[in-house]
Amino acid sequence: MALLKPVSTFCEVPFADDLSALDADVAVFAAGHGTPYTPGTPSHAANAPDAVRAALKWYAVGRDQWDFDANGPVMGLARVVDCGTVDGDLHNGAKNRATIKAAAETIIGAGVKPLLLGGDDSTPIPFIEAFAALGRPITIVQIDAHIDWRNEVHGETHGFSSTMRRASEFGHVKDIIQIGARGPGSARQEEVEAARAWGAKLFTMRGVHRSGLSAAIAAVPEGTDIFLSIDVDGLDPALMPGVLLPAFGGVTYREMLDILDGAAERGNIAGACFVEYAPESDPTGQGARAIARLACNVIARMAM
């Protein structure tokens, strides 16, 4: 299976054009389009993957550079490849979901850990579904300003407000830890109650800023396979201005590093995604650089 070759790969790592014959620890791939609420209209985050890929080209100078955020070499000296971009269809969300799922299943089947650059927050739904191929339960650790438990919006059940609701229906998803909720979003009281009734553990930013991250990290079962679902509007707007719905009081860069360290100490980071970046709303490119830096740190911890 082959995806579209990007203009530049993530941090200029090698391009791998055959997902079924990967020789790597981590494989980056991208999907700019998931399931649209308005067919034919590009996602507000459609151009995010290329912006993030190009943000840190200087990292290609040397993989032995010391990264004090990871307490080791950049990306942990992991063997990283970029597999390209899913050829999205603006009119066919079901087709996009099938292609994203197939790409992720192929990467996982090759014994490689996948990292997805989205796209809006509908792109993780088929990505999470593909982790059934591991043959083991997974724990989702979600960073997001919103809990994404809507069953449907305007009749669409797989849009970006339904990510965790759909994930909760997959048999291999056993735990969901959600960090960062604040302000208003699409959730109503019934969605909050549905999340808690399923067993999702919600850690609001007010609670995190009051008591720290220790309770959220301790909620991750020891020895579990972890999927990091990072909607970048979960980050504070001072760090991440380019999002559709900025929400004040978000996760800081330092807190993100603490979450990554905590997850890696509790279990095995089996996969991750970064979604919801809108580069057109970020003229300085600060958000793209922040995402790329965090992705490098995720990769370093995936390689542990």
N, C-alpha and C positions, 0 to 999 in steps of 0.2 A: 504493500500500500504506500502511495506517495502523496504528499501534500504540495501546495504551491511553494516555490522557493521564495524566501523573503528578499527584499532589497539588501538588507544587512541582517546578519544573525545576531542573537542576543550576546552582547559583549564580544562579538566576532568569534564565537566558538565555531567549530566546524559544522557545516551543513550535512545532515544525514538524509539522503533521499529515499531510503528503503527502511520503513519502520519495522519490518519483519526480520531485519538483519542488523540490529543495533549492537554496537560495542561501546557501551557507556554505562555510567552510574545513574545519570539523570538526563532525561530528554525533555527539552522545552518545545512546546508547540503552541499554536495560536488559533483562536477562533473569534473573529470580529463580529460574527452574526450568530445569534441563537434563535430564540422564538420571539418574533416581534409582536407587539400589541397592535401595530398598524402595518400590515403587510405592504411591502414595497418601500417602506421608509427605513433608511439606515439607522442602526443603533446609535445613540449618542456617544457610545464608546467604541464605535467601529474602527477608529483609527488608532486606538490605544496600543495594540501590539507593536506596530512599527515605531511609534514614539518611544516606547520602553526599550525596544531592541537597540535603538540608536543612541540612547541616553548616556551610556558609559563605554563608548568605543575605546577609550584610553585604557580600560582594563585589559585589553588584548596585548598590552606591552609586555606583561609578564605574569604568569599565574603564580609565581613565587612571592609576589608582593604580600606583606604581612597586613592582615585586616584586624585591627584592634577590636572591631565590633564582634568578630567571630573568634577572637583569640587564636588565630591561625592564618594560614595562607588564604588568599582570595578564593572563595568557593570551596575551601577545604581541600584543594587539589583534586576535587572530583573530576572524573571524566564526563564532560558535558557536551552534548550536541544539540543543535537546533533542527527540528524535523520539518519546519515550515508552517504553513497556514492552511487551515481548512477552507476549501472553496465554498464560501457561504452563498446562500440563496435568500434574497430579500423577501421572497414571497412564500417560502416553504420552510417553516420552522421544524416540521417533522423530519425533513431531509437533513437539515442542519444537525438536529439531535442525533440522528442515526450516524452521521459522519463523524461527529465528535466522539460519540461512544465507541465506534469502531476503531478510530485512531488510538484512543486511550487503551482499549482492550489489547490492541496489537503491541503497544509499548509495554504494558504490564506483562503480557504474555512472553515478551522477550527478556523478562527479568530486570527491567529498567524502571526507575521511578519517574513518573511524568509530572511536569509542571506546566500548567496552562496559563497563557496570557489571554484574557478576554479583552474585549467584548463586555456586554452587560451581564447582569447577574442571572440571566437565564442560561448562559453557557455552562455553568457548573452542574446543572441538573443531569444531563447525560454523562458528564465526566464522572460525577459521583456514582451514577448507576454502573459505570464500567468497572468500578472497584470490586464488584461481585466476583470478577475474574481472579482476585487474590485467593478466594476460597476461605477467607477468614473475616470475622466481624471487623468493622472499622468504627472509630470514634471521630466525629466531625468537631473540630474547633473552629468556630466561625467568628471572624472579626467584622463587625457591621454596625452601622448606626441604626439599622432596622432589623426586625426579626424574620421577615420574609415568610410568614405563615398564612398568607391569603390562599384560599383554595382556588379562587379564580378572580380575574379582573376583566370585566367586559366580556365574559365568556371564555377567556383564555386561561387555561390551567397551568401552563408551563412558562409564563412570563417571569420577569425579574422580581416580582413581589411574592412568588410562590416557591422559591428555591428550597427552603428548609422544610416546607410542607411536603413537597414531593420527595425530598431526601428521606423524610421520616417514614415514607411508605416502602422504601427498599429494605428487603429482609436482612441485608448485610450491615445496615446502619444500626448500631446498638446504642450509641450515646451521642448526644448533641450538646455541646457546651457553647453558649453564645455570649460573646463579650463585646460590649461597646454600645448597647442600645441607649438611645437618648432622643429627646425631642419627638415631634410627630412624624409619622410615616404613613404607610398604607394600613398598618395594623389597627384593628379595633379591639374592644375588650374581648370579643369572641376568639380572636386569633391568639391573644395572650393566654387566655384560658386553655385553648387547644394545645398550644405549645407546652404549657405546664402539665396538662393532663397526659400528654404523650410521655413526658419525662425529661423534656429539654430543661437544661439548667441555664437560667438567664442571669447574667451579671451586668447590670447597668453601669454606665460610666460614673454616675453619682456614687454608686456603691464602691466602685474600684477606686475612685479618687478619695473616698472616705477611709477605706479599709485596706487598700492595696490589692494586688493580684493573687495573693497566696491561696485564697479560697477557690478562685477560678482554676488555677493550675492544679490544685489538689483534687478537683472534680474529675480530672482526666484519669481514667483507670490505668493502673500500672501495667506495663507490658503490652499495651494495646497498639494496633496500627492506627496512625493518626492521619486524617485528611485536613489540611489547613485551607479553609475557605475564607479568603481575604477580600472583602469588598472594601475598596479603598476609601469609601465615604465613612468607614469606621474610624479612619485616622482624623486627627484634628485638622480643620481647614487651614491653620497656619502652616502645616506641613503639606497638605494635599488640597490645594484650592480648586483643582479641576475636576469637580464632580457635579452630578445633576442636582443633588439636594444637600448642600453643605450644612452641617450641624455642629454647633459650637460645643466645645468641651470634650473633644474626642481623644482617641488613643494617641499618645506621643510616640516618637521614634524610639526613645529609650524603653518605653513600656512594651513596644512591639518586640524589641530584642529580648526583654525579660520573658515575654510569652513564648518566643521561639526556644529560648534556653529551657524553660519549664517543660514545654512539650517534648523536647528531645530527651530530657531527663526522665520523663514519665513513660515514654514509649518510642515507637519507631515511626518517624515521619515518612509515610508511604507515598504521599502526593500532596500537591498544593495548587492553588489557583489565585490569580490576582485579577480582579474585575472592576468595572464601573469607572475607570479613569476616562475623563473627557478632555483630550488634549486641546481642543479648541477653546476651552475655558481656562487654560493655563498657559498664557503667552510666554512666560519665562522658562517653561519646561521643568520647573522645580518638582512637580509631582512625578513626572517620568523618571527623573533621577532618583527620587525617594523610592519608587517602586522597584527600580532596577537594583538599588542598594539592598533593599529588603529581600528581593529575590536571590541575590548573591548569598545573603545570610541564610535564607531558607535552604539553598542548595548545600551550603557548608554543613548544615545540621542534618540534611538528608543523607549526606555521605558518612555520617558518624557511625 
